[in-house]
Amino acid sequence: MKSIVIAAGLLVALIGFSAAPADAAGCLKGALVGGVAGHYAGHHGVLGATAGCLIGRHEANKHAREQARQDQRYNTAYRTR
């Protein structure tokens, strides 16, 4: 339990001291869910958080591509003369 609290504290500290804002869409939520799942599935919270971050980021990118494709379809259908 101590290692999770220490890892979370280090993560918060690193995020607070980062120079440029990061586009972490899906990563934080995925890391939280993955960390909890990894902790309960054999005390592998860090591994679960890493995998959750990667999966969350992938899903966020997929959602952004679908949204851009939908926006592009609506923008090209209406043309003024």
C-alpha positions as CSV (number, residue, x, y, z in Angstrom):
1,M,0.0,0.0,0.0
2,K,2.9,2.3,0.8
3,S,4.4,1.9,-2.7
4,I,1.1,3.0,-4.3
5,V,0.9,6.1,-2.2
6,I,4.5,6.9,-2.9
7,A,4.1,6.3,-6.7
8,A,0.9,8.5,-6.7
9,G,2.8,11.2,-4.8
10,L,5.7,11.1,-7.3
11,L,3.2,11.2,-10.2
12,V,1.5,14.2,-8.8
13,A,4.8,15.9,-8.2
14,L,6.0,15.2,-11.8
15,I,2.8,16.5,-13.2
16,G,3.0,19.7,-11.2
17,F,6.6,20.4,-12.2
18,S,6.2,19.7,-15.9
19,A,7.3,22.5,-18.1
20,A,4.8,22.2,-21.0
21,P,1.1,21.2,-20.7
22,A,0.7,17.6,-21.8
23,D,-2.2,16.2,-23.8
24,A,-3.1,13.3,-21.5
25,A,-6.5,12.5,-22.8
26,G,-7.5,9.2,-21.4
27,C,-4.2,8.5,-19.7
28,L,-5.1,9.6,-16.2
29,K,-8.4,7.8,-16.1
30,G,-6.9,4.7,-17.6
31,A,-3.9,4.8,-15.2
32,L,-6.2,5.1,-12.2
33,V,-8.4,2.2,-13.3
34,G,-5.5,0.1,-14.4
35,G,-3.6,0.8,-11.2
36,V,-6.5,-0.3,-9.0
37,A,-7.1,-3.4,-11.1
38,G,-3.4,-4.3,-11.1
39,H,-3.2,-3.9,-7.4
40,Y,-6.1,-6.2,-6.7
41,A,-4.9,-8.7,-9.4
42,G,-1.6,-9.6,-7.8
43,H,-0.1,-6.3,-6.4
44,H,1.0,-5.1,-9.8
45,G,-0.4,-1.6,-9.5
46,V,2.4,0.2,-11.4
47,L,2.2,-2.3,-14.3
48,G,-1.6,-1.9,-14.4
49,A,-1.3,1.9,-14.3
50,T,1.1,1.8,-17.2
51,A,-1.1,-0.5,-19.3
52,G,-4.2,1.5,-18.4
53,C,-2.6,4.7,-19.5
54,L,-1.6,3.2,-22.8
55,I,-5.0,1.8,-23.4
56,G,-6.8,4.9,-22.3
57,R,-4.7,7.1,-24.6
58,H,-5.4,4.7,-27.5
59,E,-9.1,4.9,-26.9
60,A,-9.0,8.7,-26.6
61,N,-7.1,8.9,-30.0
62,K,-9.6,6.6,-31.6
63,H,-12.5,8.7,-30.3
64,A,-10.8,11.9,-31.6
65,R,-10.3,10.4,-35.0
66,E,-14.0,9.3,-35.2
67,Q,-15.1,12.8,-34.1
68,A,-12.9,14.5,-36.7
69,R,-14.2,12.2,-39.4
70,Q,-17.7,13.0,-38.4
71,D,-17.0,16.7,-38.3
72,Q,-15.4,16.6,-41.7
73,R,-18.4,14.8,-43.2
74,Y,-20.8,17.5,-41.9
75,N,-18.6,20.4,-43.0
76,T,-18.3,19.1,-46.6
77,A,-22.0,18.4,-47.1
78,Y,-23.0,22.1,-46.7
79,R,-21.6,24.4,-49.3
80,T,-22.7,28.0,-50.1
81,R,-22.5,29.6,-53.5
